[in-house]
């Protein structure tokens, strides 16, 4: 259900987010991860962003890392939420987590 909900939010962010902004998207996904007691993103996403995208070592939470990475790309603010979901799904695919229950 977690992955299916992420797919739905990515496809139609206006239905789930107050405004389709980067901050709203990160907050929504963070809350979903916490609510489902899965914490899929808690450590793995941080490590993945650091190693695959930023080429750094850091103990910063994934929310800050994702925000910084998206902003560094120079993406228009209206497209940042979409870019975040692209980044998130790239991570999920890379980690073979796109199969529900994975």
DRENFI-306479 format. One record per residue: residue in one letter; x, y, z of N, C-alpha, C in turn. Coordinates in Angstrom, 1 decimal, decimal comma. Atoms other than C-alpha are relative to their C-alpha. Layout:
% DRENFI-306479
{'A'; {X; Y; Z}; {X; Y; Z}; {X; Y; Z}};
...
% end
This chain:
% DRENFI-306479
{'X'; {0,8; -1,2; 0,0}; {0,0; 0,0; 0,0}; {0,9; 1,3; 0,0}};
{'X'; {-0,9; -1,2; -0,1}; {2,9; 2,4; 0,8}; {0,4; 0,4; -1,4}};
{'X'; {-0,5; -0,4; 1,4}; {4,3; 2,2; -2,8}; {-1,1; 0,4; -0,8}};
{'X'; {1,1; -0,4; 0,9}; {0,9; 2,4; -4,4}; {-0,5; 1,4; 0,4}};
{'X'; {0,4; -1,4; -0,4}; {0,1; 5,6; -2,4}; {1,0; 0,9; -0,5}};
{'X'; {-1,0; -0,9; 0,6}; {3,4; 7,1; -3,4}; {-0,2; 0,2; -1,5}};
{'X'; {0,3; -0,1; 1,4}; {2,6; 6,3; -7,0}; {-1,2; 1,0; -0,3}};
{'X'; {1,2; -0,8; 0,2}; {-0,8; 8,0; -6,6}; {0,4; 1,5; 0,3}};
{'X'; {-0,4; -1,3; -0,3}; {0,7; 11,1; -5,0}; {0,9; 0,6; -1,1}};
{'X'; {-0,9; -0,5; 1,1}; {3,4; 11,4; -7,7}; {-0,9; 0,3; -1,3}};
{'X'; {0,9; -0,2; 1,1}; {0,7; 11,1; -10,4}; {-0,9; 1,2; 0,1}};
{'X'; {1,0; -1,1; -0,2}; {-1,7; 13,6; -8,9}; {0,3; 0,7; 1,3}};
{'X'; {-0,4; -0,6; -1,3}; {0,1; 15,7; -6,2}; {-1,0; 1,0; 0,5}};
{'X'; {1,0; -1,0; -0,4}; {-2,7; 18,3; -6,2}; {-1,1; -0,6; 0,8}};
{'X'; {1,1; 0,7; -0,8}; {-5,1; 15,7; -4,7}; {0,5; -0,3; 1,4}};
{'X'; {-0,5; 0,4; -1,3}; {-2,8; 15,0; -1,8}; {0,8; 1,1; 0,8}};
{'X'; {-0,8; -1,1; -0,6}; {-0,7; 18,1; -1,1}; {-0,7; 1,3; 0,0}};
{'X'; {0,6; -1,3; 0,0}; {-1,9; 21,5; 0,0}; {0,4; 0,8; -1,2}};
{'X'; {-0,6; -0,6; 1,2}; {0,4; 22,9; -2,6}; {1,1; -1,0; -0,5}};
{'X'; {-1,0; 0,9; 0,5}; {2,6; 20,8; -4,9}; {1,4; 0,6; 0,0}};
{'X'; {-1,4; -0,6; -0,1}; {5,9; 22,2; -3,5}; {0,9; -1,1; 0,6}};
{'X'; {-1,0; 0,9; -0,5}; {9,1; 20,5; -2,5}; {-0,2; -0,3; 1,5}};
{'X'; {0,2; 0,1; -1,4}; {8,5; 21,1; 1,2}; {-1,3; -0,9; 0,3}};
{'X'; {1,2; 0,8; -0,3}; {4,9; 19,7; 1,1}; {0,2; -1,5; -0,4}};
{'X'; {-0,2; 1,4; 0,5}; {6,0; 16,6; -0,9}; {0,9; -0,7; 1,0}};
{'X'; {-0,9; 0,6; -1,0}; {8,9; 15,9; 1,6}; {-0,8; -0,3; 1,3}};
{'X'; {0,7; 0,2; -1,3}; {6,6; 16,4; 4,6}; {-1,0; -1,2; -0,2}};
{'X'; {1,0; 1,1; 0,2}; {3,9; 14,1; 3,1}; {0,6; -1,3; 0,0}};
{'X'; {-0,7; 1,3; 0,1}; {6,3; 11,3; 2,2}; {0,6; -0,4; 1,4}};
{'X'; {-0,6; 0,3; -1,3}; {8,0; 11,6; 5,6}; {-1,1; -0,5; 0,9}};
{'X'; {1,1; 0,4; -0,9}; {4,7; 11,3; 7,4}; {-0,6; -1,4; -0,4}};
{'X'; {0,5; 1,4; 0,4}; {3,6; 8,3; 5,3}; {1,0; -1,0; 0,4}};
{'X'; {-1,0; 0,9; -0,4}; {6,9; 6,6; 6,0}; {-0,1; -0,3; 1,5}};
{'X'; {0,1; 0,2; -1,5}; {6,5; 7,2; 9,8}; {-1,3; -0,7; 0,3}};
{'X'; {1,3; 0,6; -0,3}; {2,8; 6,3; 9,8}; {-0,1; -1,5; -0,3}};
{'X'; {0,0; 1,4; 0,3}; {3,4; 3,0; 8,2}; {1,0; -0,9; 0,8}};
{'X'; {-1,1; 0,6; -0,8}; {6,2; 2,2; 10,7}; {1,0; -0,8; -0,8}};
{'X'; {-0,9; 0,8; 0,9}; {8,3; 1,1; 7,8}; {1,4; 0,6; 0,0}};
{'X'; {-1,3; -0,7; -0,1}; {11,0; 3,7; 8,0}; {1,0; -0,4; -1,1}};
{'X'; {-0,7; 0,4; 1,2}; {12,1; 2,6; 4,5}; {1,0; 1,1; -0,3}};
{'X'; {-0,8; -1,2; 0,4}; {13,5; 6,1; 4,0}; {0,9; 0,5; 1,0}};
{'X'; {-0,7; -0,6; -1,1}; {14,9; 6,8; 7,4}; {1,5; 0,0; -0,2}};
{'X'; {-1,5; 0,0; 0,1}; {18,5; 5,6; 6,9}; {0,4; -0,3; -1,5}};
{'X'; {-0,5; 0,4; 1,4}; {18,6; 4,0; 3,4}; {-0,1; 1,1; -1,0}};
{'X'; {0,1; -1,0; 1,0}; {17,4; 7,0; 1,5}; {1,1; 1,1; 0,2}};
{'X'; {-1,1; -0,9; -0,3}; {19,9; 9,3; 3,3}; {1,4; -0,5; -0,6}};
{'X'; {-1,3; 0,6; 0,5}; {22,8; 6,9; 2,5}; {0,1; 0,0; -1,5}};
{'X'; {0,0; 0,1; 1,5}; {21,7; 6,5; -1,1}; {0,2; 1,4; -0,6}};
{'X'; {-0,2; -1,4; 0,5}; {21,5; 10,3; -1,7}; {1,4; 0,4; 0,2}};
{'X'; {-1,4; -0,4; -0,3}; {24,9; 10,8; -0,1}; {0,9; -0,7; -1,0}};
{'X'; {-1,0; 0,7; 0,8}; {26,6; 8,1; -2,1}; {-0,3; 0,2; -1,5}};
{'X'; {0,4; 0,0; 1,5}; {24,7; 8,2; -5,5}; {-0,1; 1,4; -0,6}};
{'X'; {0,4; -1,3; 0,5}; {23,8; 11,9; -5,8}; {1,0; 1,1; 0,4}};
{'X'; {-0,8; -1,1; -0,5}; {26,0; 14,1; -3,6}; {1,4; -0,4; 0,2}};
{'X'; {-1,3; 0,5; -0,2}; {29,1; 12,0; -3,3}; {0,7; 0,5; 1,3}};
{'X'; {-0,5; -0,5; -1,3}; {29,5; 12,9; 0,4}; {-0,3; -1,0; 1,0}};
{'X'; {0,4; 0,8; -1,2}; {29,4; 11,3; 3,8}; {-0,7; 0,9; 0,9}};
{'X'; {0,8; -0,9; -0,9}; {26,8; 12,8; 6,1}; {-0,9; -0,7; 0,9}};
{'X'; {1,0; 0,6; -1,0}; {24,6; 12,1; 9,1}; {-1,3; 0,8; -0,1}};
{'X'; {1,1; -0,8; 0,1}; {22,0; 14,5; 7,9}; {-1,2; -0,8; -0,4}};
{'X'; {1,2; 0,7; 0,3}; {18,4; 13,3; 7,6}; {-0,4; 0,1; -1,5}};
{'X'; {0,3; 0,0; 1,4}; {17,0; 12,4; 4,2}; {-0,8; 1,2; -0,5}};
{'X'; {0,8; -1,2; 0,4}; {14,6; 15,3; 4,2}; {0,9; 1,2; -0,4}};
{'X'; {-0,9; -1,1; 0,2}; {17,4; 17,8; 4,3}; {0,8; -0,3; -1,3}};
{'X'; {-0,9; 0,4; 1,2}; {19,6; 15,9; 1,8}; {-0,8; 0,1; -1,3}};
{'X'; {0,9; 0,0; 1,2}; {16,7; 15,5; -0,7}; {-0,3; 1,5; -0,4}};
{'X'; {0,3; -1,4; 0,3}; {15,8; 19,2; -0,4}; {1,2; 0,7; -0,6}};
{'X'; {-1,2; -0,6; 0,4}; {19,4; 20,3; -0,8}; {0,4; -0,5; -1,5}};
{'X'; {-0,4; 0,5; 1,3}; {20,0; 18,0; -3,8}; {-0,9; 0,6; -1,1}};
{'X'; {1,0; -0,6; 1,0}; {16,8; 19,2; -5,6}; {0,3; 1,4; -0,3}};
{'X'; {-0,3; -1,4; 0,2}; {17,6; 22,8; -5,0}; {1,3; 0,3; -0,7}};
{'X'; {-1,3; -0,2; 0,7}; {21,2; 22,4; -6,2}; {-0,2; -0,3; -1,5}};
{'X'; {0,2; 0,3; 1,5}; {19,8; 21,1; -9,6}; {-0,5; 1,2; -0,7}};
{'X'; {0,5; -1,2; 0,7}; {18,4; 24,6; -10,3}; {-1,3; -0,2; -0,6}};
{'X'; {1,4; 0,3; 0,5}; {14,9; 23,2; -10,9}; {-0,9; 1,1; 0,5}};
{'X'; {1,0; -1,0; -0,3}; {12,1; 25,7; -11,1}; {-0,8; -0,4; 1,2}};
{'X'; {0,8; 0,4; -1,3}; {10,2; 25,8; -7,7}; {-1,3; -0,7; -0,3}};
{'X'; {1,3; 0,7; 0,4}; {7,0; 24,7; -9,5}; {0,2; -1,4; -0,4}};
{'X'; {-0,4; 1,4; 0,5}; {8,8; 21,5; -10,7}; {0,7; -0,8; 1,1}};
{'X'; {-0,8; 0,6; -1,0}; {10,6; 20,7; -7,5}; {-0,6; -1,2; 0,7}};
{'X'; {0,8; 1,1; -0,6}; {7,9; 18,4; -6,0}; {0,1; -1,2; -1,0}};
{'X'; {-0,1; 1,1; 1,0}; {7,9; 16,4; -9,3}; {1,4; -0,6; 0,0}};
{'X'; {-1,4; 0,5; 0,0}; {11,7; 16,2; -9,2}; {0,3; -0,8; 1,2}};
{'X'; {-0,2; 0,8; -1,2}; {11,6; 15,0; -5,6}; {-0,6; -1,4; -0,2}};
{'X'; {0,6; 1,4; 0,2}; {9,2; 12,1; -6,6}; {0,8; -0,8; -1,0}};
{'X'; {-0,9; 0,7; 0,9}; {11,5; 11,3; -9,5}; {1,2; -0,6; 0,7}};
{'X'; {-1,1; 0,4; -0,8}; {14,4; 11,1; -7,1}; {-0,4; -1,1; 0,9}};
{'X'; {0,5; 1,1; -0,9}; {12,4; 9,0; -4,6}; {-0,2; -1,3; -0,8}};
{'X'; {0,3; 1,2; 0,8}; {11,3; 6,6; -7,3}; {1,3; -0,6; -0,6}};
{'X'; {-1,3; 0,5; 0,4}; {14,8; 6,3; -8,6}; {0,7; -0,8; 1,1}};
{'X'; {-0,5; 0,7; -1,2}; {15,9; 5,3; -5,1}; {-0,7; -1,3; 0,2}};
{'X'; {0,8; 1,2; -0,3}; {13,0; 2,8; -4,7}; {0,3; -1,0; -1,1}};
{'X'; {-0,3; 1,0; 1,1}; {13,8; 1,2; -8,1}; {1,4; -0,5; 0,2}};
{'X'; {-1,4; 0,4; -0,3}; {17,6; 1,1; -7,3}; {0,1; -1,0; 1,1}};
{'X'; {0,0; 0,9; -1,2}; {16,8; -0,6; -4,0}; {-1,0; -1,2; -0,2}};
{'X'; {1,0; 1,1; 0,2}; {14,3; -3,0; -5,6}; {-1,2; 0,0; 0,9}};
{'X'; {1,1; -0,2; -1,0}; {11,5; -1,6; -3,4}; {-1,3; 0,4; -0,7}};
{'X'; {1,2; -0,4; 0,7}; {9,0; -0,8; -6,1}; {-1,1; -1,0; 0,0}};
{'X'; {1,0; 1,0; -0,1}; {7,3; -4,1; -5,6}; {-0,7; 0,2; 1,4}};
{'X'; {0,7; -0,2; -1,2}; {4,6; -3,7; -3,0}; {0,4; -1,0; 1,0}};
{'X'; {-0,4; 0,8; -1,1}; {5,6; -5,1; 0,3}; {1,6; -0,2; 0,1}};
{'X'; {-1,4; 0,2; 0,1}; {9,3; -4,9; -0,7}; {0,7; 1,0; 0,9}};
% end
